[in-house]
Amino acid sequence: MEEKNRQDKGVRAAGGWAAVAAKLRNAIDTGTHAPGSRLPGERALSEQFGVSRVTMRRAIAELEGEGLLRVARGSGAYVRADMPVRFQLGDKVRFTKDLTATDANLTRKVVSAREVPAIADIATRLNLQPGEAVLEMCLVAYADALPVSVVMRSCSAKRFPGLAEKFTVMGSFTAALKDYGVADYWRRSTDITARMPTEAEARLLQQSRLAPVLAYAGEDIDADGNVISCQIGCFASERVVVTV
C-alpha cells in the first residue's frame, strides 16, 4: 500500500510539472514571454501557477531541455532569442497545424519536382515496383526567410499527376490531394534520428555541414490504408523542437 501511495504521488507530481510546463510553453509560443526576455523569478512563477518551487523548477528544466529556455545561474531563466520552430509529431501531420513559430510566417516552397524511376527503398515505401514512375518533390520550409526543414516527398506519378503544380497553386497538400479523391490522410510512422547533413541539405538549410540535423522518414496513408506518399528529410536541429 505504501508503495502504491508513493507511485500515486509520483504520478501527480509528474502531471503537475508537465501541466505547468505546457502552460508556460504555450505562453512562450504565443508571445506572452517574448524572445530574449527574462521570466519572472522562481518564487513569482510558483505563486502564479499555484505549485511548489520544486515543481516549478522541474517545469523550467523541461523547457530548458527542449531548448526553449536558457537558464543562467544566479540570473534567471530567459526565453531563447532565436526561438525555434515547434513541430508537433502525431498521426496527422499537417504543416499549418503542426509547425508553430512565435512571430514568424511559416511557408513552404517547391525547390524542384521531377518524375524518376523508383529506387528500391522508395518503391518499398510506396508499395510500387522498382522502376515505376514516381514524382519527387523537394520542399523547403521557412520561418520567415530562415529555412527550418528540407524534405523529398515522393508519390506515384501515375496516381498523382501534376501534384507539384497543384500544391504550388493551393499552398496545401491536404487541399491538393482532395482533387485526387484523397479526403483525408494519416502518418503511418515517422522515424527520427540525428546525423550530419549532406552538402545539398546544408546548402538548402543555409547552415554548416558541421551542424547536425534531425533526419526523419515517414509514410502517409489514406482512409483505405494505401500509402499515398513517403517523406525523407531533415530539420535544422538548432531551429526546430520536435514534440511528441
Rosetta blueprint (number, residue, H / E / L):
1 M L
2 E H
3 E H
4 K H
5 N H
6 R H
7 Q H
8 D H
9 K H
10 G H
11 V H
12 R H
13 A H
14 A H
15 G H
16 G H
17 W H
18 A H
19 A H
20 V H
21 A H
22 A H
23 K H
24 L H
25 R H
26 N H
27 A H
28 I H
29 D H
30 T L
31 G L
32 T L
33 H L
34 A L
35 P L
36 G L
37 S L
38 R E
39 L L
40 P L
41 G L
42 E H
43 R H
44 A H
45 L H
46 S H
47 E H
48 Q H
49 F H
50 G L
51 V L
52 S L
53 R H
54 V H
55 T H
56 M H
57 R H
58 R H
59 A H
60 I H
61 A H
62 E H
63 L H
64 E H
65 G H
66 E H
67 G L
68 L L
69 L E
70 R E
71 V E
72 A E
73 R L
74 G L
75 S L
76 G E
77 A E
78 Y E
79 V E
80 R L
81 A L
82 D L
83 M L
84 P L
85 V E
86 R E
87 F E
88 Q E
89 L L
90 G L
91 D L
92 K L
93 V L
94 R L
95 F H
96 T H
97 K H
98 D H
99 L E
100 T E
101 A L
102 T L
103 D L
104 A L
105 N L
106 L E
107 T E
108 R E
109 K E
110 V E
111 V E
112 S E
113 A E
114 R E
115 E E
116 V E
117 P E
118 A L
119 I L
120 A H
121 D H
122 I H
123 A H
124 T H
125 R H
126 L H
127 N L
128 L L
129 Q L
130 P L
131 G L
132 E L
133 A E
134 V E
135 L E
136 E E
137 M E
138 C E
139 L E
140 V E
141 A E
142 Y E
143 A E
144 D L
145 A L
146 L E
147 P E
148 V E
149 S E
150 V E
151 V E
152 M E
153 R E
154 S E
155 C E
156 S E
157 A L
158 K L
159 R L
160 F L
161 P L
162 G L
163 L H
164 A H
165 E H
166 K H
167 F H
168 T H
169 V H
170 M H
171 G L
172 S L
173 F H
174 T H
175 A H
176 A H
177 L H
178 K H
179 D L
180 Y L
181 G L
182 V L
183 A L
184 D L
185 Y E
186 W E
187 R E
188 R E
189 S E
190 T E
191 D E
192 I E
193 T E
194 A E
195 R E
196 M L
197 P L
198 T L
199 E H
200 A H
201 E H
202 A H
203 R H
204 L H
205 L H
206 Q L
207 Q L
208 S L
209 R L
210 L L
211 A L
212 P L
213 V E
214 L E
215 A E
216 Y E
217 A E
218 G E
219 E E
220 D E
221 I E
222 D E
223 A L
224 D L
225 G L
226 N L
227 V E
228 I E
229 S E
230 C E
231 Q E
232 I E
233 G E
234 C E
235 F E
236 A E
237 S L
238 E L
239 R L
240 V E
241 V E
242 V E
243 T E
244 V L
